[in-house]
Amino acid sequence: MKQVMKVLLIVIGSVSLVLGVLGIILPLVPTTPFLLLTAACYVRSSDRLYNWLMTNKWFGSYIRNYKAGRGIPLKAKISVLVMIWFSFLFSAFYIAPNIYLKVGFIFGACLFTVVMYRMKTLKPGDEE
């Protein structure tokens, strides 16, 4: 079972890495949250992949800046909030069958907004 979990975490981390790479290219796809998820999956499944990610010249700085307490870039915060609000409002108004779920989706979006607001913003020049 432990081996299955390792493989599953590597697969999830790799998919998250691909989405993070797309976030570098596409303006509304967030990069940092996907790379943080990738790091979380790799650290629990493969030392080799985790070390590669942390020392990678394109991705490593996103994770190292967050881990060092410098925060995440403003672009990433805005992208995450746009995606959260779009998906949660769409779910609330077009998918949720009752008022309780609708309110739950809107409350969830508000909660994520507060979390993103409280998270430190990486200022240009503070990067590693």
Secondary structure, DSSP 4 states (H G I P E B T S, - for coil): -HHHHHHHHHHHHHHHHHHHHHHHHSTTS-SHHHHHHHHHHHHTT-HHHHHHHHH-TTTHHHHHHHHTT--EEHHHHHHHHHHHHHHHHHIIIII--SHHHHHHHHHHHHHHHHHHHHSPEEPTT---
